[in-house]
């Protein structure tokens, strides 16, 4: 009589192989998602700064006036965006959301001001240009 299907030993071997492959692949996948999230937040900061520069060119100030309003995006899936706007300056701060993949990220939060000064408050120290794509 010919056997049809898998024996218990064969099934356990398949499960072990799938488990080993998943344990190798998942950390790489998670790192790729983190890199993408960093790229998204940097793009959002630069796009928001560009919007504020356009606003400054039209209104003569970074803060909203009665005649000129410039709403900014609220953030991304992993970061919330806050903007502090004065007449002559602005500071954009992208904070990590409290729960999610980026909470333990070595880059920390992101900030950008009207002079183009970039920073990573709460970073692990070695963040530097790698976090901003440089």
N, C-alpha and C positions, 0 to 999 in steps of 0.2 A: 504494500500500500504506500502511495506517495504522499508525503507530508505537504499540507497547504497552510500557509501563514508563517508566522514567526514564533520561535520558541521563546521562553522567558529569558534565557541567557542572551539571545540575539537582541531582544527588545531592550534589555538593560545596557548592552553595549551601545546601541543606537542612542539611548538617552544620555549615557556618559559622554559620547562624542559630541552630541548637540550641546550639552552643558559646558564642555571644555571650549567649544567654539564660541558660545555665547559669552563666557567669561573673558575671552580674549577680545571679542568684537565690541562689547558694550562700553568699556572705557574709551576706546577710540571714537565711538559714536558720540559719547558725552563730551569729549574734548572738541569735536567738530561743532556740536551745538553751542558750546561756550564761545568758540571763536566766532561763529555766526552772530551770536547775541552781542558780542563786543563790537563787531563791525556795524550792526544795526544801530547801536546806541551812539557810536561815533558819527555815523551818517546823520542821525537825527539831530545831534548837537550842531553839526556844521550846517545843516539845512535850516535849523532854527536861528542860528547866528546870521545866516544870509537873509532870512526874513526880517530880522531886527535891523540889519544894515539897510535894507530897502526902506523899512519904516523910517529910519533915521534920515535917509536921503529925502523922503517925502515930507516928513513932519518936523525935522530939525531936532528931534529928541528920540531917545530909545523908549521912553515910557509912553503909554497910550494917552491920547488927548481926546477932546470931545469930537474933533473932526476925523481923527485917524485912529483906528483900532486894528491891532494885529494879533489875532489869536494864535497861540502856539499849540503844537501837538501835546498830548498829555503823557506820552511815553511809549514804551514798547512792551512786549510780553514779559520782559524781565526787569525793566527799569521804569521808574516814574520820573518825569521831567518837571523841574521847578525853575522858574525864571524870576530873578530879582532885577527889576528894571528901574533905573533912575533917568534923569534927563540926559546925562552925559555918559552913562555906563550901563552895562548889564552883566549879569553873571548867570550862566546856565548850569544847573546841577542835576545830573542824572543819578538818582539813588537806586540801589538794588532793592527789589521788592523783598519783603521779609521772608517769604517762603518761595522756594524755587531753586532751580539749578545754579543760579549765580550767587547765592548767599555766601558761599565759601570761596568765591573766585578771588584769585590773587591780585586782580586789578582794582578791586574795591569799587568805589563810586567814581564818577567822571564829572569834571567841571571845565567850563570854557568861559572866557570873558571877552569883552569887546576888543581887547588888544591882541586876541589870539592866544593868550596864555592858557595852556592846558595843564590839568592836574588830575591826580587820582587820590583824593582823600580816602583814607581807610585801606590803602593798598598794603601789600606785604613787603614793600620796600624795593623789590627788584622790578616792579612793574614797568616804569619808564615808558619808552617809546614803543615797546612791544604791544602795549595795551591800545595804543592809538594807531596801530597798523604800520608803525615805522621801524 
